[in-house]
Amino acid sequence: MNRSTKMIVGGVLLAWGLASAMVSAKPMWVKKAKELGYPAQNCMYCHTVKLPKKDEAKKELNDRGKWLVAQMEKKQAKEVDLAWLKDYPGGKEQK
């Protein structure tokens, strides 16, 4: 491979890596919430928009999302644990 081909391949890999980093694994939280038995259908389970942008995600939290972040801070955790939803106030329809 010549130098310019290596640079192009490297640039593509770098761009792909940056794009992957920007798309967080958080959508997997919807799957995890479903596995735990909660009625999550999309990101709006915890956010006010269907697909929040990473840099805006904390500004776009609904009451459930704000509660989870408050629990994370209270427990001094690095990340939200969806198992905490069992303690979310309200009836089953609110979980």
C-alpha positions as a Markdown table, in Angstrom:
| # | Residue | x | y | z |
|---|---|---|---|---|
| 1 | Met | 0.0 | 0.0 | 0.0 |
| 2 | Asn | 1.4 | 3.4 | -0.9 |
| 3 | Arg | 1.4 | 6.3 | 1.6 |
| 4 | Ser | -1.7 | 8.1 | 0.2 |
| 5 | Thr | -3.8 | 4.9 | 0.3 |
| 6 | Lys | -2.7 | 4.4 | 3.9 |
| 7 | Met | -3.7 | 7.9 | 4.7 |
| 8 | Ile | -7.1 | 7.5 | 3.1 |
| 9 | Val | -7.7 | 4.2 | 4.9 |
| 10 | Gly | -6.5 | 5.7 | 8.2 |
| 11 | Gly | -8.8 | 8.7 | 7.7 |
| 12 | Val | -11.8 | 6.5 | 7.0 |
| 13 | Leu | -11.1 | 4.4 | 10.1 |
| 14 | Leu | -10.6 | 7.5 | 12.2 |
| 15 | Ala | -13.9 | 9.0 | 10.9 |
| 16 | Trp | -15.7 | 5.7 | 11.6 |
| 17 | Gly | -14.3 | 5.6 | 15.1 |
| 18 | Leu | -15.3 | 9.1 | 15.9 |
| 19 | Ala | -18.8 | 8.5 | 14.5 |
| 20 | Ser | -19.1 | 5.4 | 16.6 |
| 21 | Ala | -18.0 | 7.3 | 19.7 |
| 22 | Met | -20.7 | 9.9 | 19.1 |
| 23 | Val | -23.4 | 7.3 | 18.8 |
| 24 | Ser | -23.4 | 6.1 | 22.3 |
| 25 | Ala | -24.4 | 2.6 | 23.4 |
| 26 | Lys | -27.3 | 4.2 | 25.3 |
| 27 | Pro | -29.9 | 3.0 | 22.8 |
| 28 | Met | -29.1 | -0.4 | 24.2 |
| 29 | Trp | -30.7 | 0.9 | 27.4 |
| 30 | Val | -34.1 | 0.6 | 25.6 |
| 31 | Lys | -33.4 | -3.0 | 25.0 |
| 32 | Lys | -32.2 | -3.5 | 28.6 |
| 33 | Ala | -35.3 | -1.8 | 30.0 |
| 34 | Lys | -37.5 | -4.1 | 27.9 |
| 35 | Glu | -35.6 | -7.1 | 29.2 |
| 36 | Leu | -36.3 | -5.9 | 32.7 |
| 37 | Gly | -40.0 | -5.8 | 31.9 |
| 38 | Tyr | -40.5 | -2.1 | 31.5 |
| 39 | Pro | -42.6 | -0.7 | 28.6 |
| 40 | Ala | -39.8 | 1.2 | 26.8 |
| 41 | Gln | -40.4 | 1.5 | 23.1 |
| 42 | Asn | -37.7 | 4.1 | 22.3 |
| 43 | Cys | -35.6 | 6.8 | 23.8 |
| 44 | Met | -38.7 | 8.8 | 24.8 |
| 45 | Tyr | -39.0 | 6.4 | 27.7 |
| 46 | Cys | -36.5 | 8.7 | 29.5 |
| 47 | His | -36.2 | 11.6 | 27.1 |
| 48 | Thr | -38.5 | 14.2 | 25.6 |
| 49 | Val | -37.4 | 13.4 | 22.0 |
| 50 | Lys | -37.3 | 10.2 | 20.1 |
| 51 | Leu | -33.6 | 10.3 | 19.3 |
| 52 | Pro | -31.7 | 12.8 | 21.5 |
| 53 | Lys | -28.3 | 14.1 | 20.3 |
| 54 | Lys | -25.5 | 13.2 | 22.6 |
| 55 | Asp | -24.6 | 16.8 | 23.5 |
| 56 | Glu | -28.3 | 17.6 | 24.2 |
| 57 | Ala | -29.4 | 14.4 | 25.8 |
| 58 | Lys | -29.2 | 15.7 | 29.4 |
| 59 | Lys | -31.3 | 18.7 | 28.5 |
| 60 | Glu | -33.9 | 16.5 | 26.9 |
| 61 | Leu | -34.8 | 14.3 | 29.9 |
| 62 | Asn | -38.4 | 13.7 | 30.9 |
| 63 | Asp | -39.3 | 13.1 | 34.6 |
| 64 | Arg | -38.2 | 9.5 | 34.5 |
| 65 | Gly | -34.9 | 10.4 | 33.0 |
| 66 | Lys | -34.3 | 13.2 | 35.5 |
| 67 | Trp | -35.2 | 10.8 | 38.3 |
| 68 | Leu | -32.6 | 8.3 | 37.1 |
| 69 | Val | -29.9 | 11.0 | 36.8 |
| 70 | Ala | -30.8 | 12.1 | 40.4 |
| 71 | Gln | -30.4 | 8.5 | 41.6 |
| 72 | Met | -27.1 | 8.2 | 39.8 |
| 73 | Glu | -25.8 | 11.3 | 41.6 |
| 74 | Lys | -27.3 | 10.2 | 44.9 |
| 75 | Lys | -25.6 | 6.8 | 44.6 |
| 76 | Gln | -22.4 | 8.4 | 43.2 |
| 77 | Ala | -22.5 | 6.0 | 40.3 |
| 78 | Lys | -20.7 | 6.5 | 37.1 |
| 79 | Glu | -23.7 | 5.4 | 35.0 |
| 80 | Val | -27.4 | 5.0 | 35.4 |
| 81 | Asp | -28.6 | 1.5 | 36.4 |
| 82 | Leu | -31.9 | 0.7 | 34.9 |
| 83 | Ala | -32.6 | -1.7 | 37.7 |
| 84 | Trp | -33.3 | 1.5 | 39.8 |
| 85 | Leu | -36.6 | 1.8 | 37.8 |
| 86 | Lys | -38.2 | -0.6 | 40.2 |
| 87 | Asp | -38.0 | 2.2 | 42.8 |
| 88 | Tyr | -39.4 | 4.9 | 40.5 |
| 89 | Pro | -42.4 | 6.5 | 42.1 |
| 90 | Gly | -45.8 | 5.8 | 40.8 |
| 91 | Gly | -47.8 | 2.7 | 39.8 |
| 92 | Lys | -46.7 | 0.1 | 37.3 |
| 93 | Glu | -47.9 | 2.3 | 34.4 |
| 94 | Gln | -45.4 | 4.9 | 35.5 |
| 95 | Lys | -42.5 | 2.5 | 35.6 |
